Amino acid sequence: MAQPAQVDPNIQAILGQHQQQLQIIQNQQQQDAQRAAQQADERRFCRWLVDQEKKVDVCDGKSLKDVRIWLRQINCAVDRIPGGANADEYLFKLMCATSTDDLLEEIEGHVRANAPNQVAHGQIRAHVNLAFLGPDEANLLKEVVENLKQGHREDIASYNRRFSKAADYAYPQPRNPQTDEELTDVYMSSLKDGKVKDSVFEHDPALVTLQGAMQVALGEFARQSRRKRVQRKHTTHEPMEVDEIASSATSTPTVRDTLAAMASSLRTLQKEVRTMKEGKPSPIPSYQNRQNHGKTNGNQRKPNGHRRAFEGRCWYCHQAGHPQAVCFQRQRDGAPMKAPPQSTQSPN
C-alpha cells in the first residue's frame, strides 16, 4: 500500500501565513464597512438634527407657555424620525440641543437618575410635563381627550388626526397596553352614532389598540361612502314615480324658468337706466312731467339738439344774431362788456 505524500513543512508554514493575512484583510474590511455605516448614520443624524432644530424653538423652562409649545414641537418631531433609527437617542439629542438652563438641567438629571440606555423619550417628556406644568396640566390634557366628540359633518380621517394629536399630548409615546386600551374605549365612544360606530363596536373584541380602531373606522367610512356614490349613480325611478315627477315639474316653476324671469327683469332695468342717462323722456312720465309736457323755456333745447336762435343785436359790434358775451370782435379786442344803451329796454 502506497504511503501518502508528505507536505513540505515550509509549504505548510507559507499556507498558514497566507491564511492569517487573509483573515486580517477580512477583519479589516468588516471594520471599514462598520465604520462607513456608522459615519453614514452620523451624517444622517446630523442632517436630521439640524433640520429639526429649525422647527423646534429653544426653551429655558422659565415660561409655562414656552414649555407647552416646546413639548408640542417635540411631539411633532417624533413622526419625522427616519425609519430604522433609534428614536430614543434621536429625541434625547434633540431635547438637549433645544433646551437651556432649568429645562436642560432637569432633562439631564432625570437621565442620570435612571439608566441612560433604558430611559425612553416618552418618559422624559412626561417627566418634563410633571416637573414644569404640574399634575394639573396632565389631568387637563386627559380631560380634553375624554371630552372629544366627532362633529356632525366631520369625516373619520380628520377626526382621527384630531384625536391622535390630543392623545399624543396627553399620553406621550410609548404607551403601555392598558393605556392604549383605555384610549381605544374613549375613541369608540366619541364617534357619532351611525353605521361606522356600529361597525367599530362589532369588532370590539379584536380591537385592543387605538390604531386598530381607527383603521376599522376609516375602512367602514370608505365603504359607506363608496356605497352611497354607487347608489346615487345607478338609482332608477319606477314608471309611476316618473309620471309624478313629470307632473310636478309642469306645475311648479323650474330653476331655469326662474333664472329666465330674473334675466328679463334685469334687462328691463338696464334699459331704463340707459334711457335716464341719455336724457330721453320716460315711456311712462310722472304726474309732474305730464303737467309740463310740451312747455319749453329759453334755456331748453329743441328736439333736434340745438338751442333757440338769438333774436337781438350785440351791444359791442351792433351786429344781429349774437349777444356781446360771445362776440368774437370784443374777445379779439380784449375789451370789457359794455353797458346796455339807454334807448334799448329789452334785456340782452
VOBA-1610 file (N, C-alpha, C; in pm, whole numbers, padded with zeros to 5 digits, always signed):
BEGIN
Met+00086-00120+00000Met+00000+00000+00000Met+00088+00123+00000Ala+00056+00214-00090Ala+00141+00333-00105Ala+00116+00429+00009Gln+00219+00488+00061Gln+00209+00585+00170Gln+00175+00723+00111Pro+00089+00804+00184Pro+00056+00939+00134Pro+00179+01029+00130Ala+00177+01116+00030Ala+00291+01206+00015Ala+00293+01307+00128Gln+00407+01329+00183Gln+00422+01425+00291Gln+00443+01565+00235Val+00373+01664+00300Val+00384+01805+00258Val+00506+01865+00323Asp+00573+01942+00246Asp+00693+02007+00296Asp+00656+02104+00409Pro+00723+02101+00521Pro+00692+02193+00632Pro+00701+02340+00592Asn+00788+02372+00503Asn+00798+02513+00460Asn+00671+02558+00388Ile+00618+02465+00306Ile+00494+02500+00234Ile+00379+02518+00332Gln+00372+02431+00433Gln+00267+02446+00534Gln+00280+02579+00608Ala+00398+02617+00637Ala+00419+02745+00705Ala+00374+02861+00618Ile+00405+02851+00488Ile+00365+02959+00396Ile+00213+02966+00385Leu+00146+02849+00377Leu-00001+02848+00370Leu-00064+02906+00496Gly-00005+02874+00611Gly-00057+02930+00736Gly-00044+03080+00741Gln+00067+03135+00690Gln+00086+03280+00687Gln-00017+03346+00594His-00042+03281+00478His-00142+03337+00384His-00282+03337+00446Gln-00318+03233+00517Gln-00449+03228+00581Gln-00462+03336+00689Gln-00358+03357+00764Gln-00362+03464+00865Gln-00378+03601+00800Gln-00303+03624+00692Gln-00315+03753+00622Gln-00455+03771+00564Leu-00512+03660+00509Leu-00648+03669+00455Leu-00749+03701+00564Gln-00733+03640+00681Gln-00823+03668+00793Gln-00810+03814+00838Ile-00688+03863+00839Ile-00666+04003+00879Ile-00733+04098+00779Ile-00721+04067+00650Ile-00783+04152+00547Ile-00935+04150+00561Gln-00993+04031+00586Gln-01138+04022+00602Gln-01186+04100+00724Asn-01112+04088+00832Asn-01149+04165+00952Asn-01140+04315+00928Gln-01036+04355+00854Gln-01020+04497+00824Gln-01135+04547+00736Gln-01175+04465+00639Gln-01286+04505+00553Gln-01417+04518+00633Gln-01438+04424+00725Gln-01559+04433+00808Gln-01557+04559+00895Gln-01442+04588+00951Gln-01431+04709+01032Gln-01453+04835+00948Asp-01398+04834+00826Asp-01419+04950+00738Asp-01567+04966+00703Ala-01635+04853+00676Ala-01778+04861+00643Ala-01860+04912+00762Gln-01826+04862+00882Gln-01896+04910+01001Gln-01869+05058+01025Arg-01744+05100+01006Arg-01710+05241+01024Arg-01783+05329+00922Ala-01791+05280+00797Ala-01862+05358+00694Ala-02011+05368+00725Ala-02071+05257+00772Ala-02213+05261+00807Ala-02236+05353+00926Gln-02144+05351+01024Gln-02157+05439+01139Gln-02143+05584+01098Gln-02051+05614+01009Gln-02035+05751+00961Gln-02158+05797+00882Ala-02216+05705+00803Ala-02339+05741+00729Ala-02453+05769+00825Asp-02463+05687+00933Asp-02567+05713+01033Asp-02544+05845+01104Glu-02419+05876+01132Glu-02389+06003+01198Glu-02422+06121+01106Arg-02390+06109+00979Arg-02424+06217+00885Arg-02575+06233+00873Arg-02646+06120+00867Arg-02791+06128+00860Arg-02849+06190+00986Phe-02794+06152+01101Phe-02841+06210+01227Phe-02812+06359+01234Cys-02694+06400+01188Cys-02659+06543+01191Cys-02753+06623+01101Arg-02781+06570+00982Arg-02873+06640+00893Arg-03012+06649+00955Trp-03058+06539+01014Trp-03190+06541+01078Trp-03193+06637+01194Leu-03087+06639+01277Leu-03084+06727+01393Leu-03083+06874+01351Val-03004+06908+01248Val-03000+07046+01200Val-03137+07089+01146Asp-03202+06997+01075Asp-03333+07030+01019Asp-03438+07046+01130Gln-03433+06962+01232Gln-03532+06970+01340Gln-03508+07088+01432Glu-03384+07131+01446Glu-03356+07248+01530Glu-03420+07374+01474Lys-03442+07377+01343Lys-03510+07491+01283Lys-03660+07491+01312Lys-03714+07374+01344Lys-03858+07361+01367Lys-03896+07360+01514Val-03798+07351+01604Val-03824+07348+01748Val-03761+07472+01810Asp-03840+07548+01882Asp-03790+07668+01949Asp-03709+07631+02072Val-03602+07708+02097Val-03520+07686+02215Val-03598+07733+02339Cys-03599+07650+02442Cys-03676+07679+02563Cys-03585+07666+02685Asp-03602+07759+02782Asp-03525+07755+02906Asp-03606+07708+03025Gly-03736+07684+03006Gly-03820+07634+03114Gly-03874+07738+03208Lys-03852+07867+03181Lys-03898+07973+03271Lys-04041+08018+03242Ser-04090+07989+03124Ser-04227+08027+03087Ser-04308+07901+03060Leu-04424+07892+03127Leu-04507+07774+03107Leu-04559+07765+02964Lys-04586+07880+02905Lys-04633+07881+02766Lys-04526+07827+02672Asp-04400+07868+02695Asp-04291+07819+02610Asp-04269+07669+02630Val-04288+07620+02752Val-04271+07475+02777Val-04378+07396+02703Arg-04503+07447+02705Arg-04611+07379+02632Arg-04580+07373+02483Ile-04536+07485+02427Ile-04504+07489+02284Ile-04387+07395+02254Trp-04287+07395+02341Trp-04170+07307+02320Trp-04211+07161+02322Leu-04295+07120+02415Leu-04340+06981+02421Leu-04419+06943+02296Arg-04504+07033+02248Arg-04579+07002+02126Arg-04488+06988+02006Gln-04387+07074+01996Gln-04294+07063+01884Gln-04210+06936+01893Ile-04174+06894+02013Ile-04102+06768+02029Ile-04191+06651+01991Asn-04319+06657+02027Asn-04412+06551+01989Asn-04424+06540+01837Cys-04426+06653+01769Cys-04433+06651+01623Cys-04306+06594+01562Ala-04191+06611+01628Ala-04065+06561+01575Ala-04056+06409+01582Val-04139+06346+01665Val-04136+06200+01675Val-04173+06136+01542Asp-04271+06194+01472Asp-04315+06137+01345Asp-04214+06158+01232Arg-04117+06245+01253Arg-04019+06275+01148Arg-03886+06200+01167Ile-03882+06106+01260Ile-03759+06027+01281Ile-03744+05927+01167Pro-03627+05915+01107Pro-03609+05820+00995Pro-03635+05676+01039Gly-03679+05596+00945Gly-03705+05456+00973Gly-03578+05380+01005Gly-03584+05293+01103Gly-03469+05214+01144Gly-03376+05283+01240Ala-03403+05409+01273Ala-03317+05483+01365Ala-03363+05462+01509Asn-03273+05489+01601Asn-03304+05479+01744Asn-03379+05604+01785Ala-03510+05591+01807Ala-03593+05708+01836Ala-03554+05772+01968Asp-03520+05692+02069Asp-03484+05749+02199Asp-03357+05833+02190Glu-03258+05784+02115Glu-03133+05859+02100Glu-03157+05988+02022Tyr-03233+05979+01914Tyr-03259+06098+01833Tyr-03332+06203+01915Leu-03437+06162+01987Leu-03517+06260+02063Leu-03439+06318+02179Phe-03356+06237+02244Phe-03275+06288+02356Phe-03177+06394+02306Lys-03111+06369+02193Lys-03019+06469+02138Lys-03093+06596+02099Leu-03211+06581+02042Leu-03289+06699+02003Leu-03334+06777+02126Met-03376+06709+02231Met-03417+06778+02354Met-03301+06856+02414Cys-03184+06795+02417Cys-03067+06863+02473Cys-03024+06982+02387Ala-03040+06969+02255Ala-02997+07076+02164Ala-03092+07196+02167Thr-03218+07174+02204Thr-03317+07281+02201Thr-03360+07327+02340Ser-03287+07288+02444Ser-03321+07329+02581Ser-03198+07392+02646Thr-03224+07483+02739Thr-03117+07552+02812Thr-03160+07568+02958Asp-03063+07608+03041Asp-03088+07646+03182Asp-03165+07537+03257Asp-03277+07574+03317Asp-03351+07482+03405Asp-03403+07360+03330Leu-03451+07381+03208Leu-03506+07268+03134Leu-03399+07166+03099Leu-03282+07211+03057Leu-03173+07119+03024Leu-03125+07045+03149Glu-03114+07116+03261Glu-03071+07051+03385Glu-03171+06944+03429Glu-03299+06972+03414Glu-03400+06875+03454Glu-03394+06749+03367Ile-03372+06766+03237Ile-03364+06651+03147Ile-03241+06567+03178Glu-03125+06632+03192Glu-03002+06558+03220Glu-03007+06491+03357Gly-03067+06558+03456Gly-03078+06498+03588Gly-03169+06375+03588His-03277+06380+03513His-03366+06264+03505His-03296+06146+03437Val-03216+06173+03335Val-03145+06065+03266Val-03037+06007+03355Arg-02966+06093+03430Arg-02862+06042+03519Arg-02921+05960+03634Ala-03039+05998+03682Ala-03100+05924+03791Ala-03144+05785+03750Asn-03167+05766+03622Asn-03207+05635+03569Asn-03096+05583+03478Ala-03112+05462+03433Ala-03014+05408+03338Ala-03027+05482+03207Pro-02918+05537+03155Pro-02929+05617+03031Pro-02986+05540+02914Asn-02954+05412+02905Asn-03000+05334+02791Asn-03143+05282+02807Gln-03202+05302+02925Gln-03336+05250+02950Gln-03441+05360+02961Val-03404+05485+02943Val-03497+05597+02953Val-03553+05626+02814Ala-03682+05607+02796Ala-03746+05633+02667Ala-03779+05782+02657His-03791+05828+02533His-03820+05970+02512His-03957+06007+02566Gly-04052+05912+02565Gly-04184+05942+02621Gly-04177+05965+02771Gln-04091+05892+02842Gln-04075+05913+02985Gln-04012+06049+03015Ile-03920+06091+02931Ile-03858+06222+02953Ile-03962+06332+02933Arg-04045+06321+02831Arg-04147+06423+02808Arg-04250+06423+02921Ala-04287+06306+02970Ala-04381+06300+03081Ala-04321+06362+03207His-04191+06340+03229His-04125+06400+03345His-04120+06552+03334Val-04089+06603+03216Val-04087+06748+03196Val-04226+06806+03215Asn-04327+06735+03169Asn-04464+06782+03185Asn-04500+06794+03333Leu-04463+06694+03412Leu-04496+06698+03554Leu-04409+06798+03630Ala-04281+06811+03590Ala-04189+06898+03663Ala-04219+07045+03642Phe-04259+07083+03521Phe-04278+07226+03491Phe-04425+07267+03487Leu-04511+07179+03438Leu-04651+07215+03425Leu-04736+07159+03538Gly-04687+07056+03608Gly-04758+07002+03721Gly-04860+06896+03682Pro-04911+06824+03781Pro-05011+06720+03751Pro-05141+06776+03697Asp-05173+06901+03730Asp-05298+06959+03680Asp-05296+06972+03529Glu-05179+07002+03474Glu-05169+07014+03329Glu-05193+06880+03262Ala-05134+06775+03317Ala-05155+06641+03260Ala-05301+06598+03272Asn-05363+06627+03386Asn-05504+06593+03403Asn-05592+06672+03308Leu-05554+06798+03284Leu-05631+06881+03191Leu-05625+06826+03049Leu-05505+06782+03009Leu-05491+06724+02876Leu-05571+06594+02864Lys-05573+06516+02971Lys-05651+06392+02968Lys-05801+06421+02961Glu-05846+06527+03030Glu-05987+06564+03022Glu-06024+06609+02881Val-05930+06677+02815Val-05955+06719+02677Val-05979+06597+02588Val-05899+06493+02607Val-05916+06371+02527Val-06049+06305+02558Glu-06086+06300+02685Glu-06210+06233+02723Glu-06334+06309+02675Asn-06322+06440+02656Asn-06437+06520+02613Asn-06444+06539+02462Leu-06353+06477+02389Leu-06357+06490+02244Leu-06479+06418+02187Lys-06542+06480+02087Lys-06655+06422+02017Lys-06641+06451+01867Gln-06681+06355+01789Gln-06677+06375+01644Gln-06788+06471+01603Gly-06755+06568+01519Gly-06853+06665+01472Gly-06956+06602+01380His-07069+06675+01365His-07178+06620+01284His-07136+06603+01139Arg-07059+06697+01085Arg-07016+06690+00945Arg-06867+06659+00932Glu-06805+06612+01037Glu-06661+06581+01035Glu-06641+06437+00989Asp-06552+06418+00891Asp-06527+06283+00843Asp-06429+06210+00936Ile-06416+06081+00912Ile-06336+05998+01002Ile-06187+06034+00994Ala-06139+06065+00874Ala-05996+06093+00859Ala-05954+06215+00941Ser-06031+06323+00931Ser-05996+06444+01006Ser-06012+06424+01156Tyr-06114+06347+01196Tyr-06132+06323+01339Tyr-06020+06233+01394Asn-05974+06137+01315Asn-05862+06054+01358Asn-05737+06137+01383Arg-05711+06232+01294Arg-05595+06318+01314Arg-05610+06402+01439Arg-05728+06456+01461Arg-05751+06541+01579Arg-05739+06460+01708Phe-05797+06340+01708Phe-05791+06257+01829Phe-05648+06209+01854Ser-05575+06169+01751Ser-05437+06122+01768Ser-05348+06233+01824Lys-05368+06355+01774Lys-05286+06467+01822Lys-05312+06494+01970Ala-05440+06497+02009Ala-05473+06520+02150Ala-05424+06404+02238Ala-05434+06280+02188Ala-05389+06164+02266Ala-05238+06166+02284Asp-05163+06210+02183Asp-05018+06217+02196Asp-04976+06323+02298Tyr-05053+06433+02306Tyr-05022+06536+02405Tyr-05048+06484+02547Ala-05160+06416+02566Ala-05197+06371+02700Ala-05124+06244+02742Tyr-05103+06152+02646Tyr-05037+06024+02675Tyr-04921+06006+02578Pro-04803+06059+02612Pro-04690+06052+02517Pro-04652+05907+02486Gln-04597+05890+02367Gln-04546+05758+02326Gln-04412+05732+02394Pro-04377+05606+02420Pro-04460+05485+02401Pro-04559+05466+02516Arg-04676+05410+02484Arg-04780+05389+02583Arg-04788+05241+02617Asn-04824+05213+02741Asn-04840+05073+02781Asn-04972+05019+02727Pro-04990+04887+02719Pro-05112+04829+02661Pro-05240+04870+02733Gln-05235+04890+02864Gln-05354+04929+02937Gln-05400+05069+02898Thr-05304+05163+02887Thr-05339+05299+02845Thr-05392+05300+02704Asp-05332+05222+02616Asp-05379+05218+02478Asp-05521+05161+02469Glu-05551+05063+02553Glu-05685+05006+02552Glu-05788+05106+02605Glu-05749+05184+02707Glu-05840+05287+02758Glu-05865+05394+02652Leu-05762+05433+02579Leu-05780+05531+02472Leu-05870+05476+02361Thr-05858+05346+02335Thr-05944+05284+02234Thr-06091+05292+02275Asp-06120+05268+02402Asp-06258+05278+02450Asp-06310+05421+02440Val-06224+05518+02474Val-06265+05659+02465Val-06292+05697+02319Tyr-06206+05651+02229Tyr-06223+05683+02086Tyr-06353+05623+02032Met-06381+05498+02066Met-06501+05432+02014Met-06627+05499+02066Ser-06627+05541+02191Ser-06745+05608+02247Ser-06762+05750+02196Ser-06654+05812+02144Ser-06664+05951+02095Ser-06711+05961+01952Leu-06722+05849+01881Leu-06770+05853+01743Leu-06918+05888+01740Lys-06960+05957+01637Lys-07101+05990+01625Lys-07180+05864+01587Asp-07307+05863+01629Asp-07392+05746+01605Asp-07411+05723+01456Gly-07401+05598+01417Gly-07419+05563+01277Gly-07361+05426+01248Lys-07355+05395+01120Lys-07307+05264+01078Lys-07159+05247+01105Val-07084+05356+01099Val-06939+05345+01125Val-06916+05305+01271Lys-06985+05370+01361Lys-06970+05338+01503Lys-07016+05196+01532Asp-07128+05155+01471Asp-07177+05018+01491Asp-07076+04916+01441Ser-07014+04944+01326Ser-06915+04852+01273Ser-06793+04842+01363Val-06751+04954+01421Val-06635+04951+01512Val-06668+04869+01636Phe-06789+04882+01689Phe-06825+04806+01809Phe-06842+04657+01778Glu-06875+04624+01653Glu-06882+04483+01617Glu-06746+04417+01623His-06639+04495+01597His-06503+04443+01605His-06443+04463+01744Asp-06524+04496+01840Asp-06472+04533+01972Asp-06380+04428+02034Pro-06413+04299+02033Pro-06322+04203+02098Pro-06183+04199+02035Ala-06174+04230+01906Ala-06044+04224+01838Ala-05967+04355+01846Leu-06032+04462+01891Leu-05968+04593+01893Leu-05911+04621+02032Val-05781+04615+02043Val-05716+04642+02170Val-05617+04758+02156Thr-05602+04813+02037Thr-05512+04926+02014Thr-05590+05039+01947Leu-05542+05160+01971Leu-05607+05277+01914Leu-05594+05279+01762Gln-05477+05244+01711Gln-05457+05245+01566Gln-05547+05143+01497Gly-05570+05028+01561Gly-05659+04928+01502Gly-05802+04979+01493Ala-05850+05045+01597Ala-05986+05100+01594Ala-05999+05208+01488Met-05896+05290+01474Met-05901+05396+01372Met-05901+05337+01232Gln-05826+05230+01210Gln-05824+05168+01078Gln-05958+05107+01044Val-06024+05042+01142Val-06156+04984+01118Val-06258+05093+01086Ala-06255+05203+01162Ala-06349+05313+01138Ala-06326+05376+01001Leu-06199+05394+00965Leu-06168+05454+00835Leu-06211+05363+00720Gly-06189+05230+00734Gly-06231+05138+00629Gly-06382+05133+00614Glu-06455+05132+00725Glu-06602+05131+00716Glu-06655+05261+00657Phe-06592+05373+00691Phe-06633+05502+00633Phe-06611+05504+00482Ala-06499+05446+00437Ala-06473+05439+00292Ala-06575+05351+00222Arg-06613+05239+00283Arg-06714+05152+00222Arg-06850+05219+00215Gln-06888+05291+00320Gln-07017+05361+00321Gln-07019+05472+00215Ser-06909+05543+00202Ser-06903+05650+00101Ser-06912+05592-00040Arg-06844+05482-00064Arg-06850+05420-00197Arg-06990+05368-00226Arg-07055+05309-00127Arg-07191+05258-00147Arg-07287+05372-00181Lys-07273+05485-00116Lys-07360+05599-00146Lys-07337+05650-00288Arg-07210+05658-00329Arg-07181+05706-00466Arg-07240+05612-00570Val-07228+05482-00549Val-07282+05385-00645Val-07433+05391-00648Gln-07497+05406-00534Gln-07643+05412-00530Gln-07694+05537-00600Arg-07627+05650-00580Arg-07670+05773-00649Arg-07651+05762-00799Lys-07547+05691-00841Lys-07517+05682-00984Lys-07614+05589-01056His-07658+05483-00991His-07740+05382-01057His-07884+05380-01005Thr-07929+05484-00940Thr-08066+05490-00891Thr-08161+05515-01007Thr-08268+05435-01021Thr-08370+05450-01125Thr-08506+05461-01059His-08597+05537-01122His-08731+05558-01069His-08827+05459-01134Glu-08931+05425-01059Glu-09039+05344-01113Glu-09121+05428-01211Pro-09197+05364-01305Pro-09275+05442-01402Pro-09373+05537-01336Met-09441+05494-01232Met-09537+05582-01166Met-09465+05701-01104Glu-09348+05677-01045Glu-09273+05787-00986Glu-09227+05884-01093Val-09193+05834-01211Val-09152+05923-01318Val-09268+06012-01360Asp-09389+05956-01370Asp-09506+06036-01406Asp-09532+06143-01301Glu-09517+06107-01175Glu-09539+06205-01070Glu-09436+06317-01078Ile-09310+06278-01105Ile-09206+06382-01118Ile-09236+06473-01236Ala-09283+06415-01349Ala-09313+06498-01467Ala-09428+06593-01438Ser-09534+06544-01369Ser-09649+06630-01340Ser-09610+06742-01244Ser-09526+06710-01144Ser-09483+06815-01051Ser-09392+06915-01120Ala-09314+06871-01218Ala-09226+06964-01290Ala-09307+07061-01374Thr-09420+07017-01432Thr-09501+07108-01512Thr-09580+07204-01425Ser-09614+07166-01303Ser-09694+07252-01218Ser-09610+07355-01142Thr-09488+07323-01113Thr-09402+07415-01037Thr-09293+07470-01129Pro-09256+07597-01111Pro-09151+07655-01196Pro-09015+07593-01165Thr-08940+07570-01269Thr-08807+07513-01253Thr-08705+07624-01228Val-08585+07583-01201Val-08478+07681-01179Val-08448+07759-01306Arg-08458+07693-01422Arg-08432+07761-01548Arg-08535+07871-01574Asp-08665+07842-01544Asp-08768+07944-01562Asp-08745+08062-01470Thr-08708+08035-01347Thr-08681+08144-01252Thr-08565+08230-01298Leu-08459+08168-01347Leu-08345+08246-01397Leu-08382+08327-01519Ala-08466+08271-01607Ala-08508+08345-01726Ala-08589+08467-01687Ala-08679+08454-01588Ala-08757+08569-01543Ala-08668+08676-01481Met-08569+08634-01404Met-08477+08731-01342Met-08395+08801-01448Ala-08352+08730-01552Ala-08274+08793-01659Ala-08360+08893-01735Ser-08488+08862-01758Ser-08576+08956-01827Ser-08595+09084-01746Ser-08614+09069-01614Ser-08628+09187-01528Ser-08501+09270-01528Leu-08386+09204-01529Leu-08259+09277-01530Leu-08242+09355-01660Arg-08279+09297-01773Arg-08268+09370-01900Arg-08360+09491-01902Thr-08480+09479-01846Thr-08572+09594-01840Thr-08513+09706-01756Leu-08455+09674-01642Leu-08394+09776-01558Leu-08275+09843-01626Gln-08192+09764-01695Gln-08079+09822-01766Gln-08124+09917-01876Lys-08234+09883-01945Lys-08286+09970-02050Lys-08336+10101-01992Glu-08404+10098-01877Glu-08450+10222-01814Glu-08334+10308-01768Val-08226+10245-01716Val-08110+10322-01673Val-08045+10392-01791Arg-08030+10323-01905Arg-07973+10387-02024Arg-08061+10502-02072Thr-08191+10486-02065Thr-08281+10592-02107Thr-08265+10715-02019Met-08252+10697-01889Met-08234+10810-01797Met-08101+10879-01821Lys-07993+10803-01852Lys-07863+10865-01877Lys-07864+10946-02005Glu-07934+10902-02107Glu-07939+10975-02235Glu-08030+11097-02228Gly-08108+11113-02123Gly-08195+11229-02109Gly-08324+11217-02187Lys-08359+11100-02233Lys-08482+11083-02307Lys-08600+11077-02211Pro-08717+11121-02255Pro-08833+11115-02166Pro-08871+10972-02137Ser-08917+10952-02016Ser-08956+10818-01975Ser-09079+10774-02051Pro-09090+10645-02086Pro-09210+10597-02156Pro-09337+10621-02076Ile-09327+10619-01944Ile-09443+10646-01860Ile-09408+10766-01773Pro-09432+10892-01821Pro-09391+11010-01745Pro-09467+11021-01614Ser-09403+11085-01518Ser-09466+11106-01389Ser-09573+11215-01399Tyr-09642+11242-01287Tyr-09750+11342-01287Tyr-09696+11480-01317Gln-09578+11513-01263Gln-09519+11644-01289Gln-09473+11656-01432Asn-09421+11551-01491Asn-09378+11555-01631Asn-09498+11569-01723Arg-09612+11507-01687Arg-09731+11521-01771Arg-09784+11663-01766Gln-09769+11733-01650Gln-09813+11872-01642Gln-09727+11963-01727Asn-09596+11942-01730Asn-09503+12028-01804Asn-09476+11977-01944His-09550+11875-01988His-09524+11818-02119His-09559+11919-02228Gly-09465+11945-02320Gly-09488+12037-02432Gly-09446+12178-02402Lys-09414+12215-02276Lys-09373+12351-02243Lys-09222+12359-02246Thr-09169+12468-02300Thr-09026+12491-02307Thr-08997+12632-02263Asn-08874+12660-02225Asn-08830+12796-02194Asn-08710+12829-02280Gly-08651+12943-02254Gly-08542+12988-02340Gly-08417+12905-02326Asn-08397+12844-02213Asn-08275+12766-02192Asn-08289+12621-02235Gln-08410+12575-02270Gln-08429+12437-02309Gln-08388+12416-02454Arg-08342+12297-02483Arg-08303+12263-02619Arg-08424+12217-02698Lys-08416+12233-02827Lys-08519+12183-02916Lys-08499+12035-02939Pro-08599+11965-02995Pro-08584+11820-03015Pro-08464+11782-03099Asn-08418+11872-03191Asn-08304+11837-03274Asn-08171+11858-03204Gly-08170+11906-03078Gly-08046+11919-03004Gly-07986+12058-03009His-08042+12159-03082His-07985+12295-03092His-08068+12392-03009Arg-07999+12498-02959Arg-08069+12600-02884Arg-08146+12693-02978Arg-08241+12765-02919Arg-08317+12862-02999Arg-08228+12979-03038Ala-08240+13029-03162Ala-08154+13134-03216Ala-08176+13266-03140Phe-08061+13346-03124Phe-08068+13476-03057Phe-08130+13577-03152Glu-08229+13654-03105Glu-08306+13743-03193Glu-08270+13889-03176Gly-08171+13928-03089Gly-08134+14069-03070Gly-08005+14105-03139Arg-07948+14224-03102Arg-07823+14274-03157Arg-07717+14279-03048Cys-07591+14270-03091Cys-07479+14278-02999Cys-07458+14423-02958Trp-07439+14448-02828Trp-07417+14585-02780Trp-07275+14633-02805Tyr-07186+14545-02854Tyr-07048+14586-02879Tyr-07025+14613-03028Cys-07057+14517-03114Cys-07035+14535-03258Cys-07161+14571-03333His-07275+14574-03261His-07404+14613-03318His-07447+14524-03433Gln-07398+14398-03433Gln-07443+14303-03533Gln-07552+14214-03472Ala-07646+14168-03556Ala-07757+14085-03510Ala-07716+13938-03510Gly-07779+13862-03420Gly-07758+13718-03420Gly-07676+13665-03305His-07614+13752-03221His-07538+13702-03108His-07531+13810-03001Pro-07519+13772-02872Pro-07500+13869-02764Pro-07353+13906-02752Gln-07327+14014-02677Gln-07188+14059-02664Gln-07104+13966-02578Ala-07167+13877-02501Ala-07090+13783-02419Ala-07010+13686-02505Val-07060+13657-02627Val-06989+13566-02717Val-06941+13637-02842Cys-06927+13765-02834Cys-06885+13843-02952Cys-06738+13816-02980Phe-06707+13771-03101Phe-06568+13742-03139Phe-06485+13869-03150Gln-06545+13981-03198Gln-06471+14106-03211Gln-06432+14161-03074Arg-06522+14152-02975Arg-06488+14201-02841Arg-06379+14114-02780Gln-06390+13981-02803Gln-06287+13893-02750Gln-06153+13917-02816Arg-06155+13948-02947Arg-06029+13977-03017Arg-05969+14109-02971Asp-06052+14209-02945Asp-06001+14339-02896Asp-05965+14336-02750Gly-06015+14236-02676Gly-05986+14230-02532Gly-06058+14337-02455Ala-06171+14384-02507Ala-06245+14492-02442Ala-06345+14435-02343Pro-06379+14515-02240Pro-06481+14469-02145Pro-06620+14481-02207Met-06714+14421-02138Met-06851+14426-02185Met-06909+14565-02160Lys-06989+14616-02258Lys-07049+14749-02250Lys-07183+14743-02179Ala-07218+14859-02124Ala-07350+14870-02061Ala-07456+14879-02169Pro-07577+14836-02140Pro-07683+14844-02243Pro-07717+14988-02277Pro-07748+15015-02402Pro-07786+15153-02439Pro-07911+15197-02365Gln-07924+15329-02348Gln-08038+15382-02274Gln-08167+15364-02352Ser-08155+15368-02488Ser-08277+15357-02568Ser-08328+15215-02576Thr-08244+15113-02544Thr-08286+14972-02554Thr-08329+14926-02417Gln-08455+14883-02408Gln-08511+14838-02281Gln-08512+14687-02265Ser-08503+14615-02376Ser-08508+14470-02366Ser-08376+14416-02311Pro-08382+14313-02228Pro-08255+14258-02171Pro-08174+14186-02276Asn-08041+14190-02257Asn-07950+14125-02350Asn-07914+13989-02298
//
